[in-house]
Amino acid sequence: MGKRILVTYFSATGTTRAVAERLAKAAGADIEEIVPAEPYTAADVDWRDPNSRSSVEHQHREMRPELAHSIDITPYDVVFVGYPLWWETAPRVVRTFLESEDWSGKTIVTFATSGSSIRGADGVQLHDSAPAAHWIAGRRLAANVKESELDKWVAGLDL
Ligand SMILES: Cc1cc2nc3c(=O)[nH]c(=O)nc-3n(C[C@H](O)[C@H](O)[C@H](O)COP(=O)(O)O)c2cc1C
């Protein structure tokens, strides 16, 4: 029997959302958005402003922005977790999600979009937020990645 796959993603400005939608099609997966209780405004994601919300969250590793709703991962074997790279790591709200769930018996594969960075896309930095999961190293995906390339990637993961 095939694995039951869920694609989850956080996206502040839509790039990761568009990639996640293509990935879900390629993987034959369901899709769920990681939605922060308080949405990120343009001012919140101003990385040039050291006092912006994203900058402050980055400076404080322990911050865990609340979720608008939980995501039920129990029916799934494999969960893709997608996010934009913020300073070469995942936004803190992704950790809120990871730390809210029971990952025993589940496989996590990350994917990330970015301006150009690759570091942080493999998900290694996040392992401590879901130590019970079986982690497969993820990758950066270009904003315009084609479904055929995603097909190949998913097939190569040997899930
Ligand atoms: C706060 C912040 C920090 C970022 N840091 C990086 C970075 O370190 N490297 C990079 O290549 N892009 C960086 N970016 C660009 C985003 O990763 C990129 O625009 C991403 O595709 C946005 O995804 P989204 O539209 O799903 O939110 C940053 C963007 C923001 C808002």
The ligand as a MOL file (V3000), in Angstrom:
LIG
                    3D

  0  0  0     0  0            999 V3000
M  V30 BEGIN CTAB
M  V30 COUNTS 31 33 0 0 0
M  V30 BEGIN ATOM
M  V30 1 C 12.8350 37.9090 7.3070 0
M  V30 2 C 13.3650 37.3190 6.0370 0
M  V30 3 C 14.6360 36.7600 6.0010 0
M  V30 4 C 15.1130 36.1540 4.8070 0
M  V30 5 N 16.3550 35.5740 4.8110 0
M  V30 6 C 16.8170 34.9910 3.6620 0
M  V30 7 C 18.0790 34.3310 3.6210 0
M  V30 8 O 18.8030 34.2180 4.6270 0
M  V30 9 N 18.5030 33.8160 2.4310 0
M  V30 10 C 17.7440 33.8880 1.2830 0
M  V30 11 O 18.1800 33.4160 0.2510 0
M  V30 12 N 16.5160 34.4810 1.3080 0
M  V30 13 C 16.0390 35.0320 2.4560 0
M  V30 14 N 14.7840 35.6110 2.4720 0
M  V30 15 C 13.9420 35.5450 1.2620 0
M  V30 16 C 12.8720 34.4620 1.3740 0
M  V30 17 O 13.4300 33.2140 1.7820 0
M  V30 18 C 12.1410 34.2200 0.0480 0
M  V30 19 O 11.6470 35.4200 -0.4530 0
M  V30 20 C 11.0320 33.1840 0.1920 0
M  V30 21 O 10.8300 32.5210 -1.0450 0
M  V30 22 C 9.7150 33.7860 0.6680 0
M  V30 23 O 8.7590 32.7440 0.8020 0
M  V30 24 P 7.2050 33.0330 1.1100 0
M  V30 25 O 6.6950 33.9250 -0.0040 0
M  V30 26 O 6.5720 31.6880 1.0730 0
M  V30 27 O 7.1170 33.6920 2.4550 0
M  V30 28 C 14.3060 36.1980 3.6410 0
M  V30 29 C 13.0340 36.7960 3.6930 0
M  V30 30 C 12.5610 37.3360 4.8630 0
M  V30 31 C 11.1870 37.9480 4.8850 0
M  V30 END ATOM
M  V30 BEGIN BOND
M  V30 1 1 1 2
M  V30 2 1 2 3
M  V30 3 2 2 30
M  V30 4 2 3 4
M  V30 5 1 4 5
M  V30 6 1 4 28
M  V30 7 2 5 6
M  V30 8 1 6 7
M  V30 9 1 6 13
M  V30 10 2 7 8
M  V30 11 1 7 9
M  V30 12 1 9 10
M  V30 13 2 10 11
M  V30 14 1 10 12
M  V30 15 2 12 13
M  V30 16 1 13 14
M  V30 17 1 14 15
M  V30 18 1 14 28
M  V30 19 1 15 16
M  V30 20 1 16 17
M  V30 21 1 16 18
M  V30 22 1 18 19
M  V30 23 1 18 20
M  V30 24 1 20 21
M  V30 25 1 20 22
M  V30 26 1 22 23
M  V30 27 1 23 24
M  V30 28 2 24 25
M  V30 29 1 24 26
M  V30 30 1 24 27
M  V30 31 2 28 29
M  V30 32 1 29 30
M  V30 33 1 30 31
M  V30 END BOND
M  V30 END CTAB
M  END
